[in-house]
Amino acid sequence: MTNNPAQTTRFIDNDNVRVTEWRFAPGTETGRHIHEMDYVVVPLITGTLVVVDDDGERDNDITQGVPYFRKAGVEHNVVNRGGEEVAFMEIELK
């Protein structure tokens, strides 16, 4: 996984959805992982996270309250290389 993981809090995990809060202090990351389900991300704090995948690295600017959707199968690591905390709620659709 990673030596400096982002903080996670699982709020719901039932037959329909899994809802997890991700909080990224500066320098923390998810570790490389594959999303096995479609999911929605709802940013709680505006900021920039770096997405690292097989295509390289790119900034992912997120805005508080503006959700986005991704299909299952995404494989990446998400890293906070900035100086401020960034956070989002991830809703996985089972």
Secondary structure, DSSP 8 states (H G I E B T S, - for coil): --SSB-EEEEEEESSSEEEEEEEE-TT-B--SEE--SEEEEEESS-EEEEEEETTEEEEEEE-TT--EEE-TT-EEEEE--SSS-EEEEEEEE-
